[in-house]
Amino acid sequence: MPLTPSTSLSVSVIAPDLSGGGTTRVYLIANALQQMGCDVSVVGCQFAEQLYPIPPKNLKVKAVPAVRSLKYIANLKQLLANVEGQVIYAIKPRPTSFGTALLKKLMTKRPVILDIDDWEMSWFGGDAECYRPGPKQFMRDIVKTDGALRDPEHQLYLEWMENLVPQADSVTVTTQFLQQRFGGDYLPNGKDTEIFNPIHYNPEASRQKYGLSPYRVLMFPGTARPHKGLEDVLMALDQLNQSDLRLVMVGGRRPDSYEDVLFERWGRWLMKLPRFPIDEMAEVVSAAHVVVVPQRDRATAQAQFPLKLTDGMAMAKPIIATNVGDIPEILGDTGYIVASESPTQIAAKLTLIFQDLDQANQKGLRARARCVEHYSIHAMTKRLQAIFEQI
């Protein structure tokens, strides 16, 4: 079957969990495929009550309610039945996405593309921390009702999935770190720069709408995690000690109590906005004076392409980010780069930005131009077109 993208080519994009992390990448790829003229449907397990994030209105999304245990296997029949595309695009090498895709390939011989936007094993310590239990521990983990191996995303299963990456017909990756580890074609995150266009929004009106008018707003859209460096920004605010500065976290999940820890120690500098549908995030980001992406130098961060970068770039915001992973290459000379875990450097860049905000905003406009050229949905679509032609 020739795989030249056209209106007749259907693609099933499989999400690992439509209520959990990684789904924004699912929707980005689905959107880019639509721009190519493909008939796209998104399918995946839903392990929680609500979808997160809320999908764009123009996408067909089929969520299969599932249980985060080996009972998930009972949902496979329904999941597989909804994977109808001529091409299968699995997001993340997890059993719930890539495993499902490989099963469908065995049944139908349809080609499978695997997208890797994270190093899953880094969450468990990387290569040095493989799961190697003794016989008794293994039996407890698989037999007990709360046994670790009953979780379909246990590190053992993720390790198996990584070993199966060569079974994909094609692989796409978001960073150089992942490309060096898994090979594949480079497919950085894109942003819909028509929706994320500052000319459509009034920053002061947005700040008023979201209760941010009294403040100079540093914005972090996403889930708070230790490797994302929010503590370094908050320590910088301690150093500056200027009462109108606020770090505003937007949306994200609460996978643990880390967010509570931040509020307990630095509550005077922190504000939290709720989750918003993807289609509404541009207005929220318009309220920011500065977007912060202070990643710490960890394997997890090195493997990631932070979506917050393209949020800020597309909206022409001054961006403070660390020299971790691909960040310096993505920003070029259009952002403010600091060393990892350096609150003093963050404080200095904030001082520089607010001393001449007009000049900082000019740099933000250059960041938008760079985003349009290299990290827009249009640029992402062109890369995908070439990948499909190779298949």
Secondary structure, 3 states (H helix, E strand, C coil): CCCCCCCCCEEEEEECCCCCCCHHHHHHHHHHHHHCCCEEEEEEEECCCCCCCCCCCCCEEEEEECCCCHHHHHHHHHHHHCCCCCEEEEECCCHHHHHHHHHHHHHHCCCEEEEECCCHHHHHCHHHHCCCCCHHHHHHHHHCCCCHHHCCCCHHHHHHHHHCHHHCCEEEECCHHHHHHHCCEECCCCECCCCCCHHHCCHHHHHHHCCCCCCEEEEEECCCCHHHCHHHHHHHHHHHCCCCEEEEEECCCCCCCHHHHHHHHHCCCEEEECCCCHHHHHHHHHCCCEEEECCCCCHHHHCCCCHHHHHHHHCCCCEEEECCCCHHHHHCCCCEEECCCCHHHHHHHHHHHHHCHHHHHHHHHHHHHHHHHHCEHHHHHHHHHHHHHHC
